[in-house]
Structures are given as C-alpha cells and as structure tokens.
Amino acid sequence: LLFSAGIVYVFGSELTSQYRHFIYMPTDWLQWLQNIFLIYPDLFPGSIEPRLSPPTWALTIELLFYLLIGIGISKSRSATLAWASVSATYMCVTHILGLSHEYRYSILLAGSLPFSLGALIFHYHDRLRNLISKIDHPATFPILFSAFILNAFFGGRIEKNNLSETLYYLTFYINYAVSFLTVAYLIWGKIPLISKKIDKTLGDLSYPIYIFHWQAGFLASMLLWGRPTNGPNLESIAALPLATAICLAASYLCIKLIDQPLTKVRSKVRNKNLKPQQTEEILKVAHS
C-alpha cells in the first residue's frame, strides 16, 4: 500500500490513471478502508475504484471461499463433488443465458469452480497420484508448462483480434484443465531441474510479484520514457527488464520486512495453542 501510494503521490493520479484507469489516490475514508483491508464489497469486486494495487480485487473472492471452506463446503468428498457440480453448472448457465465475460471471471461466483477443483485435488490426491504415476515421464511437466504458455498466448491473440468467442472460451477452459493437471502433478513436490530451495524462493516471490507488477510497469515506463506506456509496443518491451527488476526488488523487501516477521509471530501463536501431543504429530507429518 505504501509503495503504491508513494508512486501515485510522486507522479500524480492523472498519470497513474492513464496507465491503468483504476490506479489513483483514494479520496474518502471508505476508499481508503477498501485499499487498506483489500476487501472490495461488491458482487463484481473488480469494478470498484480506486485500487492502488490493481489485482487485489481478487482477494475479495479468495477470502469469500476461504471462509466457505472454513465452515465446511468442502469437508467431505461428496460435499466437494456437489460443490464442483454446481460450479460447473453455473458456468454452463452463463453461456446459455449469453452473460458477459465478467460473470465467468470477476463476479464473486467466478471463484467457485477453481476453488472446488482444488478441493477435489485434496480429496482425491491418492487416486490422482496413482493415475499420474502411470503416465509419469521426464517430459510430463515440460509438456504441461508448454501447454499452459501456448494456451495463454493463443487465448490472448484470439481475444485481441476478436477471432472467435468459441475458440477463446476453449482456451479459457483448457487453462482450467492444464492448471488442474499441473497442481495434481506437483503433489509429488518435484519439478525437473529446479531444486526445492529454488522452488521455495519462487513460491515466496509469487504473490508479491502479483501485487506489485502493475506499479513496477508504470514506474519503469516513467523512468525510461517520462510517460506511462502500455500495450504491445517497443517501448513497453524495452521497459520490461527494468520493470522486472523493480518488481523483484519490491517483492524481496516485502518478504523480508513483512512476510518473514509475520510468519515468526504466527508460528509462536500457533505453537502456544498446541498441546505437546499435537506438536509431536505435526513434526512427524513434516518429517515424513
């Protein structure tokens, strides 16, 4: 929040909103509260402005489903199967009724299908592991990763050129399938050519990168060109290395100054509330 607000303060809301129309300084207490707590109370959270960190609208959806999972929506296999079925049915209904893309992507209900698929992986990880073991090969993960990248590329090109709504949504749901298979594959915790240490570092960086990348892109374009640039052009491509460096630096500071200290506090609180027997059981699971 401080990083984003600092950028807007230095360069002004007029320039930041040129880069992305929803990046500007909050003007009342409600807007500040929404940005501080990262909860945007709307059926379509992404429609609320301003957002100093643009992608944080998705947190409203994530927190909703964390709550639902916490109260038991995925407590059993049967409950999770029912949840996934309802989620898939909802997606079908949006197409039958001709609803806009927002009803499949940015509405609160849009998070239902991916979260239910994740819950299915949890409940059926043994069966998935046995299935994947039959097709496991050194090329399996590279193929899944390549499919993810290629699908995203073709989906973007189809959308940009308005080629075919049917083809676009084919890539949209292929993304679900590829992501599901990738997560299921990673149950083993092994990624070719990447050590666990590197894997952990990438995991730690992933969320800060998600919340910093727009601001880093804006800052890089201002430092290089003196104006906001975006879209597929040479100036944006030239700004990418600097934007990446800024994003990684901000993410690293976020981990060191916020994530790690909070993790230590959380661990102390959790361990105080555990009985000795529970602590021993947790350690056994961790070692296994």
C-alpha atoms as one frame of an Amber mdcrd trajectory, in Angstrom:
protein
   0.000   0.000   0.000   2.811   2.403   0.910   4.745   1.537  -2.249   1.706
   2.119  -4.446   0.532   5.264  -2.657   4.079   6.638  -2.866   4.162   6.187
  -6.642   0.775   7.886  -7.053   1.851  10.721  -4.720   5.102  11.350  -6.645
   3.719  11.138 -10.192   0.103  12.129  -9.623  -3.224  10.384 -10.113  -3.615
  11.825 -13.616  -0.598   9.908 -14.942  -1.214   6.698 -12.987  -4.835   6.586
 -14.174  -3.602   6.991 -17.751  -1.561   3.824 -17.244  -4.489   1.941 -15.671
  -7.707   3.853 -15.099  -8.239   2.394 -11.617  -4.867   3.468 -10.152  -5.349
   6.772  -8.353  -5.313   8.117  -4.809  -8.376   7.348  -2.661 -10.426  10.450
  -1.904 -12.587   9.380   1.077 -12.407   7.140   4.143 -14.359   4.276   2.530
 -11.952   4.090  -0.412  -9.007   4.096   1.990 -10.538   1.300   4.090 -11.121
  -0.820   0.971  -7.497  -0.403  -0.089  -6.105  -0.978   3.415  -8.057  -4.161
   4.093  -8.116  -5.320   0.445 -11.823  -6.109   0.604 -13.982  -4.559  -2.103
 -17.654  -5.100  -1.133 -19.349  -5.637  -4.461 -20.726  -8.559  -6.466 -18.059
  -7.573  -9.007 -15.085  -6.550  -6.800 -13.007  -5.571  -9.829 -15.469  -2.793
 -10.652 -14.583  -0.823  -7.513 -12.093   2.028  -7.862  -9.539   3.205  -6.938
  -7.258   0.236  -6.351  -3.710   1.255  -5.504  -2.652  -2.324  -6.190  -4.932
  -3.240  -9.120  -5.062  -7.063  -8.863  -6.058  -7.053  -5.176  -9.740  -7.106
  -6.175  -9.347 -10.879  -6.480  -8.647 -11.126  -2.748 -12.305 -10.432  -2.022
 -13.191 -13.583  -3.969 -10.394 -15.591  -2.346 -11.394 -14.558   1.186 -15.023
 -15.487   0.493 -14.068 -19.028  -0.476 -11.556 -19.371   2.363 -14.499 -18.600
   4.647 -16.811 -21.094   2.912 -14.131 -23.791   3.039 -13.579 -22.988   6.706
 -17.242 -23.590   7.522 -17.340 -26.894   5.659 -18.275 -26.512   1.991 -15.503
 -28.977   1.095 -15.478 -31.034   4.284 -16.159 -34.356   2.547 -15.726 -35.887
  -0.887 -19.468 -35.910  -1.508 -19.829 -32.274  -0.479 -16.923 -31.290  -2.721
 -18.316 -33.227  -5.691 -21.656 -31.469  -5.225 -19.891 -28.105  -4.977 -17.864
 -28.739  -8.147 -21.012 -29.861  -9.999 -22.883 -26.704  -9.013 -19.861 -24.601
 -10.032 -19.650 -26.235 -13.473 -23.411 -25.854 -13.908 -23.143 -22.159 -13.104
 -20.527 -21.704 -15.818 -22.756 -23.502 -18.344 -25.718 -21.309 -17.410 -23.707
 -18.136 -18.025 -23.121 -19.307 -21.603 -26.720 -20.439 -22.139 -28.025 -17.061
 -20.956 -25.417 -15.178 -23.004 -23.987 -13.366 -19.977 -20.830 -11.289 -20.352
 -17.298 -12.476 -19.564 -17.402 -10.743 -16.142 -19.900 -13.388 -14.984 -17.248
 -16.051 -15.605 -14.194 -14.128 -14.425 -14.712 -11.247 -12.000 -18.014 -11.924
 -10.226 -17.765 -13.425  -6.726 -19.177 -16.717  -8.024 -16.393 -16.996 -10.622
 -14.045 -18.281  -7.929 -16.276 -21.250  -7.218 -15.037 -23.553  -9.989 -11.261
 -23.180  -9.413 -11.614 -23.477  -5.644 -13.817 -26.564  -5.940 -11.313 -28.148
  -8.344  -8.562 -27.508  -5.814 -10.692 -29.168  -3.147 -11.165 -32.184  -5.432
  -7.389 -32.494  -5.753  -7.153 -32.501  -1.960  -9.755 -35.231  -1.505  -8.623
 -37.405  -4.425  -4.861 -36.844  -4.277  -4.150 -40.565  -3.733  -6.084 -41.599
  -6.838  -4.599 -38.743  -8.842  -1.125 -39.704  -7.713  -1.665 -43.308  -8.815
  -3.040 -42.122 -12.150  -0.173 -39.723 -12.772   2.395 -42.365 -11.789   1.226
 -44.421 -14.768   1.949 -41.609 -17.208   4.861 -40.013 -15.379   7.781 -39.208
 -17.647  10.604 -36.633 -17.560   8.737 -34.746 -20.290   5.403 -34.621 -18.420
   5.975 -31.362 -16.572   7.655 -29.552 -19.511   4.676 -30.555 -21.690   2.179
 -29.229 -19.120   4.139 -25.996 -18.720   4.413 -25.542 -22.503   0.687 -26.196
 -22.881  -0.022 -23.533 -20.253   2.126 -20.912 -22.018   0.901 -21.724 -25.543
  -2.732 -21.769 -24.450  -2.331 -18.347 -22.810  -0.650 -16.982 -25.948  -3.332
 -18.233 -28.328  -6.108 -17.154 -25.975  -4.667 -13.654 -25.857  -4.311 -13.446
 -29.635  -7.848 -14.746 -30.189  -9.275 -12.210 -27.741  -7.235  -9.274 -29.077
  -8.227  -9.927 -32.686 -11.836 -10.913 -31.879 -11.367 -14.083 -33.920 -13.877
 -16.394 -32.276 -15.664 -16.370 -28.944 -15.943 -20.164 -29.086 -12.192 -20.576
 -29.593 -11.477 -18.041 -26.875 -13.565 -19.936 -24.317 -11.970 -23.173 -25.434
  -8.618 -21.738 -24.299 -10.320 -20.384 -21.156 -11.389 -23.870 -20.033  -8.227
 -25.563 -21.295  -6.462 -23.327 -18.784  -8.567 -24.868 -16.005  -7.675 -28.382
 -17.171  -3.945 -27.716 -17.572  -3.746 -25.957 -14.200  -5.618 -28.839 -12.533
  -3.231 -31.413 -14.008  -0.169 -29.324 -13.117  -1.207 -28.956  -9.474  -2.055
 -32.656  -9.321   1.378 -33.476 -10.771   3.078 -31.252  -8.211   1.593 -33.302
  -5.359   4.896 -35.168  -5.523   6.683 -31.900  -4.946   9.196 -32.474  -7.700
   9.913 -30.168 -10.602  12.530 -31.139 -13.201  15.793 -29.147 -12.999  14.514
 -26.999 -10.087  15.713 -27.647  -6.538  13.377 -27.382  -3.557  15.258 -24.280
  -2.414  14.654 -22.513  -5.733  11.064 -23.748  -5.730  10.520 -22.230  -2.257
  12.095 -18.931  -3.307   9.856 -18.730  -6.373   6.862 -19.588  -4.206   7.716
 -16.832  -1.729   8.097 -14.304  -4.561   4.973 -15.291  -6.481   2.368 -13.357
  -4.508   4.388 -10.136  -4.039   5.065 -10.174  -7.793   1.316 -10.476  -8.339
   0.532  -7.390  -6.242   3.486  -5.252  -7.441   3.716  -5.860 -11.193   1.403
  -3.057 -12.403   3.122  -0.447 -10.255   6.545  -1.669 -11.363   5.491  -1.402
 -15.019   4.295   2.165 -14.516   7.429   3.193 -12.620   9.731   1.688 -15.266
   7.920   3.464 -18.117   8.093   6.798 -16.278  11.801   6.428 -15.503  12.665
   5.461 -19.084  10.244   7.477 -21.187   8.798  10.104 -18.867   5.263   8.974
 -19.621   3.083   5.930 -19.000   3.336   3.286 -21.719   1.478   0.003 -22.010
   0.264  -2.410 -24.614   2.207  -4.393 -27.235   4.775  -1.830 -28.399   8.559
  -1.467 -28.446   8.650   0.994 -25.538   6.753  -1.412 -23.295   9.000  -4.306
 -24.300  12.107  -2.177 -23.636  10.726  -1.278 -20.191  10.166  -4.935 -19.264
  13.682  -5.671 -17.872  13.615  -2.603 -15.620  10.026  -3.319 -14.565  11.026
  -6.891 -13.709  13.977  -5.679 -11.616  11.782  -3.166  -9.748   9.100  -5.782
  -9.156  11.586  -8.353  -7.828  13.243  -5.764  -5.558   9.898  -4.649  -4.116
   8.837  -8.276  -3.684  12.079  -9.158  -1.890  11.661  -6.244   0.529   8.049
  -7.270   1.130   9.179 -10.789   2.071  11.989  -9.595   4.364  10.140  -6.722
   6.071   6.594  -8.123   6.225   6.174 -11.807   5.365   9.011 -13.306   7.410
   8.387 -11.302  10.622   4.662 -12.094  10.430   5.406 -15.775   9.856   7.501
 -15.867  13.048   4.705 -14.248  15.060   2.118 -16.612  13.575   4.280 -19.634
  14.395   4.658 -18.515  18.022   0.915 -18.001  18.410   0.134 -21.352  16.784
   2.667 -23.250  18.887   1.358 -21.710  22.130  -2.124 -23.021  21.353  -0.950
 -26.545  20.511  -0.767 -29.326  23.027   2.573 -31.200  23.182   0.975 -34.232
  21.526  -0.307 -32.093  18.629   3.132 -30.542  18.143   4.708 -34.008  18.015
   2.145 -35.171  15.427   2.788 -32.102  13.249   6.538 -32.706  13.379   6.048
 -36.339  12.348   3.991 -35.267   9.344   6.573 -32.613   8.427   9.429 -35.133
   8.572   7.517 -37.731   6.558
